[in-house]
Amino acid sequence: MNKSKILIIDDDTDLVASTKLFLQNQNFEVTSAINTKTGFQILKSFNPDLIILDIIMDSNLEGFNFLNDLKSDNSLKHIPVVMYTSMAKAIGVNMRSAIEDAENFPKTRFVEKSGDWDELLFAIKDLLQ
Amino acid sequence: MQAVNLRIFRLAYWLVRLRWFAILGIVVAYFTAINFLHITIWTLPVYIIIAFLIFLNLISFSLLKFLQRSNIKKSLRIVNLIINFQISTDLIVLTFLLHYSGGVENPFIVYYIFHMIIGSIILSTIESLLQTSLALILVGAMTFLEYTGILKHYPLEGFIITNMYNNLTYLICTGLIFVTTSYFVVYITKTIILEARKHELAYLEANLKLKQKEKIKNEYVMRITHDIKGHITAIQSCINTLHNKISGPLNVQQEDFVNRAHSRLGILNKFISDLLNLTQRKLQQKQDKKYFDLKQTIEESMKITENYAIEKEISLTKKIDTSINEIYGEQSSIEEVLINLLINAIKYSPSGKNVTITAEDAGEAVLIEVIDNGIGIPEGETGLIFNDFYRASNAKNITNDGTGLGLAITKHIIESHGGKIWVNSKPDKGTTFSLLLKKGK
């Protein structure tokens, strides 16, 4: 069976390094990008099965903008996205439910960043099913 | 500004209430004078005046009610007019009453002073001076017209033995004293009122500033905790690669230290998450409230805490009234409250004990209780446990993983739902947390 490919876009290199190692250990092929601009370039060549996306990077809305661009592109909108953020709880249920799996944002989940990867792994497996 | 607007309405209603008392007072005074003191008074004008006063007061009351329901901004001027009109008519009515019952000889003449005080409390300085001058003109005119015989003098027969209304020296002296007393009363009342209002405004302003400062503090705390949380998450994530042995095996000593670091990071992360949670709730303006199934939420929170109870060998039971179903609120927050209380109950109970959650109908509300037979809360500390960062002294001996914020969050959630939370506890016997939650909006 081919390994599923995951692209992590996050500017926290320490978090990325450990998460990458964990996911590789879980038998995923993982590549990372430090911002959405690089992420978009890698996206074309790497062709990921799923994207893990931080929200606040160079700007407060960088992750949201990337999500919007991705989900507006008919050739890319099928790629599942995990919004991996330390503000998932702050976003509130209303806003999350407006985006999660909505018509304009299919296959999108919010996961609170945490030191262990239980929730992240659960969301990834759920989206890749 | 809102407080000032409301005060004008409050005072206008107060004036209406005072009038009812005044009307009652007039009736009692005339009844006593006629029947017990046997003073001769022509009663017809008095009855007419009383009827007129009742009519006026009903009009004022309905007008105020109507204005309060309509747009307040426009109404304020009208309310002020009503108050002015009411005081002026009261002065005229009092003059008529006095005229038909002894005029300047009637001791009730001092009652003008009440109107001057009331006017000074409610009205502006100019308005209260004008009202006072109106009172003095009315008394002056009545006295003059009775003195010159243009108006008939109605003596209080059986009460006043010597006529005073035609004694010029008496009238001049009394008049001078009356005029000076009146303006002096206005001056003193106005000074006291202005002083009090100055304090009130300063107090309101300080209160507003305090609220703004509190908001700035909360935003600051949130910003900092948010940034700290980012670092902690990254550290925790790195430590986890060692702890989960993803990066290869560790020797015993390395594993011991990694476990220590991992456990402390867990506590720190929980602390930061709780602090963020509480701060966000304090800053939050709106909640996502709707009708939800309370019974299901209680069962859900039991399911979430079940494994922890099994691990600690504590039996978890429930007793929910069959009538309990939907209540209005933020489901996720109420579930968080129940989970918090259940976890606390399990955490601070020795193995083998029971934890029970009950829900019973309390009319407009639902009473939920979480009952344990645990270590209890030391006497004198039950009042403190809902404070931010407070941990009961005996809880600290059991575990160091509490943040002291769980109950603060719980209380905040319950109060933001218009509910109540309280605790009953006996050391070494157990604790009962009680929640009263409204069923409807």
Contacts between the chains, C-beta under 8 A, distances in Angstrom:
chain1	res1	chain2	res2	distance
A	12	B	230	6.7
A	12	B	234	5.4
A	14	B	234	4.2
A	14	B	235	7.5
A	14	B	237	7.2
A	14	B	238	5.7
A	15	B	233	6.4
A	15	B	234	4.3
A	15	B	237	5.1
A	17	B	238	7.3
A	18	B	234	7.7
A	18	B	237	4.1
A	18	B	238	4.7
A	18	B	240	6.6
A	18	B	241	4.8
A	19	B	237	6.2
A	21	B	241	5.3
A	21	B	246	5.6
A	21	B	247	6.4
A	22	B	237	8.0
A	22	B	240	7.4
A	22	B	241	6.5
A	22	B	244	7.4
A	22	B	246	5.7
A	25	B	246	4.7
A	86	B	226	6.7
A	86	B	229	5.4
A	86	B	230	5.6
A	86	B	233	6.3
A	87	B	226	7.3
A	89	B	276	7.5
A	89	B	277	7.1
A	89	B	280	7.4
A	90	B	276	7.6
A	90	B	280	5.9
A	92	B	288	7.0
A	93	B	288	5.5
A	93	B	332	6.4
A	94	B	288	5.7
A	113	B	230	7.7
A	113	B	233	4.8
A	114	B	233	6.1
A	114	B	236	7.2
A	114	B	269	7.2
A	115	B	232	7.3
A	115	B	233	5.7
A	115	B	235	7.5
A	115	B	236	2.3
A	115	B	237	5.2
A	115	B	239	7.1
A	115	B	240	5.6
A	115	B	265	6.3
A	115	B	266	7.5
A	115	B	269	6.2
A	116	B	236	7.4
A	116	B	237	8.0
A	116	B	240	5.8
A	117	B	237	7.8
A	117	B	240	7.5
